[in-house]
Amino acid sequence: MSRSSASRANRRGEPPPSPEPLPAPAVDSHTHFDIAVGGEDREPTPAEVDEAVEAAVAVGVTRLVQVGVDAASSRWSAELASRRPEVLAAVALHPNEAGAGAATPEALAEVDRLAALPRVRAVGETGLDRYRTGEDGWAAQEESFRAHIDIAKRHGIALVVHDRDAHDEVLRVLEDEGAPEHTVLHCFSGDPGFARACIDRGYVLSFAGTLTFGNAGYLREAAAMTPLDQLLVETDAPFLTPVPLRGRPNAARLVPHTVRALAEVTGTGLEQLCDTLTATAERVFGPW
Protein backbone atom coordinates (compact mmCIF):
# COMPACT_ATOMS: atom_id res chain seq x y z
CA MET A 1 0.00 0.00 0.00
CA SER A 2 1.23 3.53 -0.68
CA ARG A 3 1.26 6.53 1.62
CA SER A 4 -1.58 8.16 -0.29
CA SER A 5 -4.10 5.92 1.51
CA ALA A 6 -2.49 6.18 4.93
CA SER A 7 -4.54 8.97 6.44
CA ARG A 8 -7.83 7.24 5.58
CA ALA A 9 -6.63 3.89 6.90
CA ASN A 10 -5.32 5.39 10.12
CA ARG A 11 -8.55 7.13 11.16
CA ARG A 12 -11.02 4.30 11.27
CA GLY A 13 -11.83 4.13 14.95
CA GLU A 14 -10.13 3.18 18.17
CA PRO A 15 -7.23 0.71 18.10
CA PRO A 16 -8.47 -2.78 19.01
CA PRO A 17 -7.12 -4.73 21.98
CA SER A 18 -4.21 -7.12 21.61
CA PRO A 19 -5.10 -10.79 21.05
CA GLU A 20 -4.10 -13.70 23.24
CA PRO A 21 -0.36 -14.35 22.83
CA LEU A 22 0.76 -17.08 20.47
CA PRO A 23 2.18 -20.28 21.99
CA ALA A 24 5.51 -19.83 20.16
CA PRO A 25 7.34 -16.94 18.50
CA ALA A 26 6.04 -15.91 15.07
CA VAL A 27 6.57 -13.21 12.46
CA ASP A 28 4.95 -10.24 10.78
CA SER A 29 6.66 -10.39 7.39
CA HIS A 30 5.31 -7.05 6.13
CA THR A 31 4.31 -4.02 8.18
CA HIS A 32 4.53 -0.23 8.00
CA PHE A 33 5.26 1.14 11.46
CA ASP A 34 5.87 4.62 10.08
CA ILE A 35 2.32 4.82 8.72
CA ALA A 36 0.58 2.69 11.34
CA VAL A 37 2.02 4.60 14.29
CA GLY A 38 2.39 8.00 12.69
CA GLY A 39 0.41 8.58 9.52
CA GLU A 40 0.60 10.48 6.27
CA ASP A 41 1.03 13.83 7.98
CA ARG A 42 3.60 13.07 10.70
CA GLU A 43 6.52 10.83 11.52
CA PRO A 44 6.11 8.84 14.73
CA THR A 45 8.50 9.40 17.59
CA PRO A 46 11.02 6.69 18.44
CA ALA A 47 9.21 6.11 21.74
CA GLU A 48 5.90 5.54 19.93
CA VAL A 49 7.49 3.06 17.57
CA ASP A 50 9.27 1.27 20.41
CA GLU A 51 5.93 0.87 22.18
CA ALA A 52 4.36 -0.62 19.04
CA VAL A 53 7.25 -3.06 18.54
CA GLU A 54 7.11 -4.11 22.18
CA ALA A 55 3.34 -4.64 21.94
CA ALA A 56 3.94 -7.05 19.06
CA VAL A 57 6.65 -8.89 20.99
CA ALA A 58 4.29 -9.20 23.96
CA VAL A 59 1.90 -11.37 21.91
CA GLY A 60 4.69 -13.51 20.45
CA VAL A 61 5.48 -11.59 17.28
CA THR A 62 9.21 -11.37 17.82
CA ARG A 63 10.33 -10.93 14.21
CA LEU A 64 9.07 -8.09 12.04
CA VAL A 65 9.87 -6.73 8.58
CA GLN A 66 9.40 -2.98 8.20
CA VAL A 67 8.71 -2.08 4.57
CA GLY A 68 9.46 1.13 2.70
CA VAL A 69 7.33 2.52 -0.10
CA ASP A 70 9.44 5.46 -1.26
CA ALA A 71 12.96 6.78 -0.73
CA ALA A 72 12.12 8.57 2.53
CA SER A 73 10.25 5.66 4.12
CA SER A 74 12.93 3.25 2.95
CA ARG A 75 15.58 5.31 4.77
CA TRP A 76 13.31 5.37 7.82
CA SER A 77 12.85 1.60 7.62
CA ALA A 78 16.59 0.98 7.45
CA GLU A 79 17.17 3.23 10.45
CA LEU A 80 14.53 1.44 12.52
CA ALA A 81 16.05 -1.93 11.68
CA SER A 82 19.46 -0.66 12.73
CA ARG A 83 18.26 0.14 16.25
CA ARG A 84 15.62 -2.52 16.97
CA PRO A 85 16.83 -6.16 16.98
CA GLU A 86 13.29 -7.41 16.34
CA VAL A 87 13.07 -5.54 13.02
CA LEU A 88 14.56 -6.08 9.59
CA ALA A 89 13.94 -3.71 6.67
CA ALA A 90 12.76 -3.91 3.08
CA VAL A 91 13.37 -0.93 0.81
CA ALA A 92 11.75 0.08 -2.48
CA LEU A 93 9.63 2.45 -4.48
CA HIS A 94 6.03 1.20 -4.36
CA PRO A 95 4.57 0.47 -7.82
CA ASN A 96 1.98 3.19 -7.44
CA GLU A 97 4.76 5.66 -6.62
CA ALA A 98 6.65 4.39 -9.67
CA GLY A 99 3.56 4.79 -11.83
CA ALA A 100 3.33 8.40 -10.71
CA GLY A 101 6.90 9.09 -11.84
CA ALA A 102 8.80 8.57 -8.58
CA ALA A 103 11.16 5.89 -9.90
CA THR A 104 13.81 8.38 -10.97
CA PRO A 105 17.45 7.35 -11.40
CA GLU A 106 18.24 9.14 -8.15
CA ALA A 107 15.49 7.34 -6.22
CA LEU A 108 16.51 3.95 -7.58
CA ALA A 109 20.12 4.71 -6.68
CA GLU A 110 19.00 5.38 -3.11
CA VAL A 111 17.19 2.03 -2.98
CA ASP A 112 20.37 0.41 -4.29
CA ARG A 113 22.46 2.14 -1.62
CA LEU A 114 20.11 1.13 1.18
CA ALA A 115 19.93 -2.47 -0.06
CA ALA A 116 23.62 -2.87 0.81
CA LEU A 117 23.04 -2.16 4.52
CA PRO A 118 23.36 -5.21 6.79
CA ARG A 119 19.88 -4.94 8.34
CA VAL A 120 18.15 -4.41 4.99
CA ARG A 121 17.19 -7.91 3.87
CA ALA A 122 14.73 -7.37 1.04
CA VAL A 123 13.90 -5.15 -1.90
CA GLY A 124 10.21 -4.35 -1.80
CA GLU A 125 7.53 -3.67 -1.95
CA THR A 126 7.86 -3.46 -5.69
CA GLY A 127 5.78 -4.97 -8.45
CA LEU A 128 2.71 -4.07 -10.49
CA ASP A 129 -0.62 -2.52 -9.55
CA ARG A 130 -3.35 -2.34 -12.19
CA TYR A 131 -5.96 -1.17 -9.67
CA ARG A 132 -4.77 2.22 -8.44
CA THR A 133 -2.48 3.15 -11.31
CA GLY A 134 -3.99 3.94 -14.68
CA GLU A 135 -2.73 2.54 -17.96
CA ASP A 136 -0.57 5.59 -18.58
CA GLY A 137 1.61 4.57 -15.61
CA TRP A 138 1.97 0.87 -16.38
CA ALA A 139 5.16 1.13 -18.43
CA ALA A 140 6.88 3.10 -15.65
CA GLN A 141 5.74 0.53 -13.09
CA GLU A 142 7.18 -2.32 -15.11
CA GLU A 143 10.48 -0.53 -15.70
CA SER A 144 10.76 0.12 -11.96
CA PHE A 145 9.87 -3.49 -11.14
CA ARG A 146 12.63 -4.75 -13.42
CA ALA A 147 15.13 -2.37 -11.84
CA HIS A 148 14.18 -3.55 -8.34
CA ILE A 149 14.59 -7.21 -9.35
CA ASP A 150 18.09 -6.38 -10.53
CA ILE A 151 18.91 -4.61 -7.25
CA ALA A 152 17.70 -7.58 -5.19
CA LYS A 153 19.75 -10.06 -7.22
CA ARG A 154 22.91 -7.97 -7.16
CA HIS A 155 22.72 -7.68 -3.36
CA GLY A 156 21.66 -11.28 -2.85
CA ILE A 157 18.57 -10.41 -0.81
CA ALA A 158 14.88 -11.25 -1.06
CA LEU A 159 12.32 -9.62 -3.35
CA VAL A 160 8.92 -8.61 -1.92
CA VAL A 161 6.33 -8.32 -4.67
CA HIS A 162 3.19 -6.18 -4.65
CA ASP A 163 0.69 -7.67 -7.12
CA ARG A 164 -2.73 -6.15 -7.51
CA ASP A 165 -4.86 -7.20 -10.49
CA ALA A 166 -1.65 -8.06 -12.36
CA HIS A 167 -1.02 -11.77 -11.76
CA ASP A 168 -0.04 -12.75 -15.30
CA GLU A 169 2.06 -9.63 -15.82
CA VAL A 170 3.96 -10.19 -12.56
CA LEU A 171 4.80 -13.76 -13.57
CA ARG A 172 5.88 -12.57 -17.02
CA VAL A 173 8.31 -10.00 -15.63
CA LEU A 174 9.72 -12.41 -13.06
CA GLU A 175 10.25 -14.98 -15.81
CA ASP A 176 11.85 -12.40 -18.10
CA GLU A 177 14.27 -11.10 -15.48
CA GLY A 178 14.82 -14.29 -13.51
CA ALA A 179 13.41 -14.14 -10.00
CA PRO A 180 15.76 -13.85 -7.01
CA GLU A 181 16.32 -17.00 -4.98
CA HIS A 182 13.83 -15.76 -2.37
CA THR A 183 10.72 -14.12 -3.86
CA VAL A 184 7.71 -13.31 -1.68
CA LEU A 185 4.23 -12.56 -3.01
CA HIS A 186 3.18 -9.98 -0.40
CA CYS A 187 -0.50 -9.97 0.60
CA PHE A 188 -1.20 -12.87 -1.73
CA SER A 189 -4.41 -12.12 -3.61
CA GLY A 190 -4.71 -14.84 -6.21
CA ASP A 191 -6.87 -17.90 -6.67
CA PRO A 192 -5.67 -21.52 -6.39
CA GLY A 193 -4.53 -21.53 -10.03
CA PHE A 194 -2.25 -18.54 -9.49
CA ALA A 195 -1.09 -20.04 -6.19
CA ARG A 196 -0.06 -23.21 -8.03
CA ALA A 197 1.92 -21.20 -10.57
CA CYS A 198 3.77 -19.40 -7.77
CA ILE A 199 4.34 -22.55 -5.70
CA ASP A 200 5.78 -24.39 -8.69
CA ARG A 201 8.26 -21.53 -9.20
CA GLY A 202 9.40 -21.74 -5.58
CA TYR A 203 7.92 -18.42 -4.50
CA VAL A 204 6.72 -17.80 -0.94
CA LEU A 205 3.09 -16.76 -0.45
CA SER A 206 2.46 -14.28 2.37
CA PHE A 207 -1.12 -14.05 3.62
CA ALA A 208 -2.58 -10.98 5.31
CA GLY A 209 -5.82 -10.28 7.17
CA THR A 210 -7.71 -10.71 3.89
CA LEU A 211 -7.45 -14.46 4.56
CA THR A 212 -10.11 -14.00 7.28
CA PHE A 213 -12.61 -12.06 5.16
CA GLY A 214 -15.95 -13.75 4.55
CA ASN A 215 -15.73 -13.38 0.77
CA ALA A 216 -12.17 -14.74 0.54
CA GLY A 217 -12.82 -18.44 0.16
CA TYR A 218 -10.47 -18.50 -2.84
CA LEU A 219 -7.63 -17.24 -0.61
CA ARG A 220 -8.30 -19.95 1.95
CA GLU A 221 -8.20 -22.53 -0.84
CA ALA A 222 -4.90 -21.08 -2.04
CA ALA A 223 -3.43 -21.15 1.48
CA ALA A 224 -4.62 -24.72 2.07
CA MET A 225 -2.75 -25.98 -0.99
CA THR A 226 0.50 -24.12 -0.23
CA PRO A 227 3.33 -26.16 1.34
CA LEU A 228 3.99 -24.99 4.88
CA ASP A 229 7.56 -24.01 4.04
CA GLN A 230 6.28 -21.64 1.33
CA LEU A 231 3.95 -19.73 3.67
CA LEU A 232 4.42 -16.46 5.48
CA VAL A 233 1.99 -14.24 7.35
CA GLU A 234 1.77 -10.46 7.59
CA THR A 235 -0.38 -7.53 8.65
CA ASP A 236 0.44 -4.86 6.03
CA ALA A 237 -0.49 -2.61 8.96
CA PRO A 238 -2.27 -0.26 9.18
CA PHE A 239 -4.20 -1.83 6.30
CA LEU A 240 -6.20 -5.07 5.91
CA THR A 241 -7.27 -5.52 9.52
CA PRO A 242 -8.40 -9.13 10.07
CA VAL A 243 -11.81 -10.34 11.17
CA PRO A 244 -13.19 -9.78 13.79
CA LEU A 245 -11.61 -6.31 13.84
CA ARG A 246 -12.32 -5.02 10.31
CA GLY A 247 -12.94 -1.31 10.22
CA ARG A 248 -10.36 -0.55 12.91
CA PRO A 249 -6.66 0.23 12.50
CA ASN A 250 -4.37 -2.73 11.97
CA ALA A 251 -1.09 -3.21 13.85
CA ALA A 252 1.73 -5.73 13.96
CA ARG A 253 0.47 -6.94 17.35
CA LEU A 254 -2.72 -8.18 15.63
CA VAL A 255 -1.01 -10.73 13.36
CA PRO A 256 -1.92 -13.60 15.75
CA HIS A 257 -5.49 -13.39 14.40
CA THR A 258 -4.21 -14.25 10.93
CA VAL A 259 -1.79 -16.88 12.23
CA ARG A 260 -4.68 -18.63 13.98
CA ALA A 261 -6.80 -18.45 10.82
CA LEU A 262 -3.93 -19.89 8.79
CA ALA A 263 -3.52 -22.74 11.27
CA GLU A 264 -7.19 -23.59 10.86
CA VAL A 265 -7.11 -23.37 7.07
CA THR A 266 -4.01 -25.57 6.77
CA GLY A 267 -5.00 -28.00 9.51
CA THR A 268 -1.72 -27.35 11.31
CA GLY A 269 -1.15 -27.15 15.04
CA LEU A 270 -0.69 -23.55 16.11
CA GLU A 271 2.71 -24.06 17.74
CA GLN A 272 3.98 -26.05 14.75
CA LEU A 273 2.79 -23.33 12.39
CA CYS A 274 4.52 -20.61 14.42
CA ASP A 275 7.77 -22.60 14.31
CA THR A 276 7.46 -23.13 10.55
CA LEU A 277 6.65 -19.48 9.83
CA THR A 278 9.68 -18.43 11.85
CA ALA A 279 11.93 -20.87 10.02
CA THR A 280 10.64 -19.69 6.64
CA ALA A 281 11.12 -16.05 7.59
CA GLU A 282 14.72 -16.74 8.57
CA ARG A 283 15.34 -18.68 5.36
CA VAL A 284 13.96 -15.81 3.27
CA PHE A 285 15.27 -12.78 5.17
CA GLY A 286 18.19 -14.25 7.10
CA PRO A 287 18.69 -14.31 10.88
CA TRP A 288 17.39 -11.54 13.02
C-alpha positions in Angstrom: 0.0 0.0 0.0 1.2 3.5 -0.7 1.3 6.5 1.6 -1.6 8.2 -0.3 -4.1 5.9 1.5 -2.5 6.2 4.9 -4.5 9.0 6.4 -7.8 7.2 5.6 -6.6 3.9 6.9 -5.3 5.4 10.1 -8.5 7.1 11.2 -11.0 4.3 11.3 -11.8 4.1 15.0 -10.1 3.2 18.2 -7.2 0.7 18.1 -8.5 -2.8 19.0 -7.1 -4.7 22.0 -4.2 -7.1 21.6 -5.1 -10.8 21.1 -4.1 -13.7 23.2 -0.4 -14.4 22.8 0.8 -17.1 20.5 2.2 -20.3 22.0 5.5 -19.8 20.2 7.3 -16.9 18.5 6.0 -15.9 15.1 6.6 -13.2 12.5 5.0 -10.2 10.8 6.7 -10.4 7.4 5.3 -7.1 6.1 4.3 -4.0 8.2 4.5 -0.2 8.0 5.3 1.1 11.5 5.9 4.6 10.1 2.3 4.8 8.7 0.6 2.7 11.3 2.0 4.6 14.3 2.4 8.0 12.7 0.4 8.6 9.5 0.6 10.5 6.3 1.0 13.8 8.0 3.6 13.1 10.7 6.5 10.8 11.5 6.1 8.8 14.7 8.5 9.4 17.6 11.0 6.7 18.4 9.2 6.1 21.7 5.9 5.5 19.9 7.5 3.1 17.6 9.3 1.3 20.4 5.9 0.9 22.2 4.4 -0.6 19.0 7.3 -3.1 18.5 7.1 -4.1 22.2 3.3 -4.6 21.9 3.9 -7.0 19.1 6.6 -8.9 21.0 4.3 -9.2 24.0 1.9 -11.4 21.9 4.7 -13.5 20.5 5.5 -11.6 17.3 9.2 -11.4 17.8 10.3 -10.9 14.2 9.1 -8.1 12.0 9.9 -6.7 8.6 9.4 -3.0 8.2 8.7 -2.1 4.6 9.5 1.1 2.7 7.3 2.5 -0.1 9.4 5.5 -1.3 13.0 6.8 -0.7 12.1 8.6 2.5 10.2 5.7 4.1 12.9 3.2 2.9 15.6 5.3 4.8 13.3 5.4 7.8 12.8 1.6 7.6 16.6 1.0 7.4 17.2 3.2 10.4 14.5 1.4 12.5 16.1 -1.9 11.7 19.5 -0.7 12.7 18.3 0.1 16.2 15.6 -2.5 17.0 16.8 -6.2 17.0 13.3 -7.4 16.3 13.1 -5.5 13.0 14.6 -6.1 9.6 13.9 -3.7 6.7 12.8 -3.9 3.1 13.4 -0.9 0.8 11.7 0.1 -2.5 9.6 2.4 -4.5 6.0 1.2 -4.4 4.6 0.5 -7.8 2.0 3.2 -7.4 4.8 5.7 -6.6 6.7 4.4 -9.7 3.6 4.8 -11.8 3.3 8.4 -10.7 6.9 9.1 -11.8 8.8 8.6 -8.6 11.2 5.9 -9.9 13.8 8.4 -11.0 17.5 7.3 -11.4 18.2 9.1 -8.1 15.5 7.3 -6.2 16.5 3.9 -7.6 20.1 4.7 -6.7 19.0 5.4 -3.1 17.2 2.0 -3.0 20.4 0.4 -4.3 22.5 2.1 -1.6 20.1 1.1 1.2 19.9 -2.5 -0.1 23.6 -2.9 0.8 23.0 -2.2 4.5 23.4 -5.2 6.8 19.9 -4.9 8.3 18.1 -4.4 5.0 17.2 -7.9 3.9 14.7 -7.4 1.0 13.9 -5.1 -1.9 10.2 -4.4 -1.8 7.5 -3.7 -2.0 7.9 -3.5 -5.7 5.8 -5.0 -8.4 2.7 -4.1 -10.5 -0.6 -2.5 -9.6 -3.4 -2.3 -12.2 -6.0 -1.2 -9.7 -4.8 2.2 -8.4 -2.5 3.2 -11.3 -4.0 3.9 -14.7 -2.7 2.5 -18.0 -0.6 5.6 -18.6 1.6 4.6 -15.6 2.0 0.9 -16.4 5.2 1.1 -18.4 6.9 3.1 -15.7 5.7 0.5 -13.1 7.2 -2.3 -15.1 10.5 -0.5 -15.7 10.8 0.1 -12.0 9.9 -3.5 -11.1 12.6 -4.8 -13.4 15.1 -2.4 -11.8 14.2 -3.6 -8.3 14.6 -7.2 -9.3 18.1 -6.4 -10.5 18.9 -4.6 -7.3 17.7 -7.6 -5.2 19.7 -10.1 -7.2 22.9 -8.0 -7.2 22.7 -7.7 -3.4 21.7 -11.3 -2.9 18.6 -10.4 -0.8 14.9 -11.3 -1.1 12.3 -9.6 -3.4 8.9 -8.6 -1.9 6.3 -8.3 -4.7 3.2 -6.2 -4.6 0.7 -7.7 -7.1 -2.7 -6.2 -7.5 -4.9 -7.2 -10.5 -1.7 -8.1 -12.4 -1.0 -11.8 -11.8 0.0 -12.8 -15.3 2.1 -9.6 -15.8 4.0 -10.2 -12.6 4.8 -13.8 -13.6 5.9 -12.6 -17.0 8.3 -10.0 -15.6 9.7 -12.4 -13.1 10.2 -15.0 -15.8 11.9 -12.4 -18.1 14.3 -11.1 -15.5 14.8 -14.3 -13.5 13.4 -14.1 -10.0 15.8 -13.9 -7.0 16.3 -17.0 -5.0 13.8 -15.8 -2.4 10.7 -14.1 -3.9 7.7 -13.3 -1.7 4.2 -12.6 -3.0 3.2 -10.0 -0.4 -0.5 -10.0 0.6 -1.2 -12.9 -1.7 -4.4 -12.1 -3.6 -4.7 -14.8 -6.2 -6.9 -17.9 -6.7 -5.7 -21.5 -6.4 -4.5 -21.5 -10.0 -2.3 -18.5 -9.5 -1.1 -20.0 -6.2 -0.1 -23.2 -8.0 1.9 -21.2 -10.6 3.8 -19.4 -7.8 4.3 -22.5 -5.7 5.8 -24.4 -8.7 8.3 -21.5 -9.2 9.4 -21.7 -5.6 7.9 -18.4 -4.5 6.7 -17.8 -0.9 3.1 -16.8 -0.4 2.5 -14.3 2.4 -1.1 -14.1 3.6 -2.6 -11.0 5.3 -5.8 -10.3 7.2 -7.7 -10.7 3.9 -7.5 -14.5 4.6 -10.1 -14.0 7.3 -12.6 -12.1 5.2 -16.0 -13.7 4.6 -15.7 -13.4 0.8 -12.2 -14.7 0.5 -12.8 -18.4 0.2 -10.5 -18.5 -2.8 -7.6 -17.2 -0.6 -8.3 -19.9 1.9 -8.2 -22.5 -0.8 -4.9 -21.1 -2.0 -3.4 -21.2 1.5 -4.6 -24.7 2.1 -2.7 -26.0 -1.0 0.5 -24.1 -0.2 3.3 -26.2 1.3 4.0 -25.0 4.9 7.6 -24.0 4.0 6.3 -21.6 1.3 3.9 -19.7 3.7 4.4 -16.5 5.5 2.0 -14.2 7.4 1.8 -10.5 7.6 -0.4 -7.5 8.7 0.4 -4.9 6.0 -0.5 -2.6 9.0 -2.3 -0.3 9.2 -4.2 -1.8 6.3 -6.2 -5.1 5.9 -7.3 -5.5 9.5 -8.4 -9.1 10.1 -11.8 -10.3 11.2 -13.2 -9.8 13.8 -11.6 -6.3 13.8 -12.3 -5.0 10.3 -12.9 -1.3 10.2 -10.4 -0.6 12.9 -6.7 0.2 12.5 -4.4 -2.7 12.0 -1.1 -3.2 13.9 1.7 -5.7 14.0 0.5 -6.9 17.4 -2.7 -8.2 15.6 -1.0 -10.7 13.4 -1.9 -13.6 15.8 -5.5 -13.4 14.4 -4.2 -14.3 10.9 -1.8 -16.9 12.2 -4.7 -18.6 14.0 -6.8 -18.5 10.8 -3.9 -19.9 8.8 -3.5 -22.7 11.3 -7.2 -23.6 10.9 -7.1 -23.4 7.1 -4.0 -25.6 6.8 -5.0 -28.0 9.5 -1.7 -27.3 11.3 -1.1 -27.2 15.0 -0.7 -23.6 16.1 2.7 -24.1 17.7 4.0 -26.1 14.8 2.8 -23.3 12.4 4.5 -20.6 14.4 7.8 -22.6 14.3 7.5 -23.1 10.6 6.7 -19.5 9.8 9.7 -18.4 11.8 11.9 -20.9 10.0 10.6 -19.7 6.6 11.1 -16.0 7.6 14.7 -16.7 8.6 15.3 -18.7 5.4 14.0 -15.8 3.3 15.3 -12.8 5.2 18.2 -14.3 7.1 18.7 -14.3 10.9 17.4 -11.5 13.0 
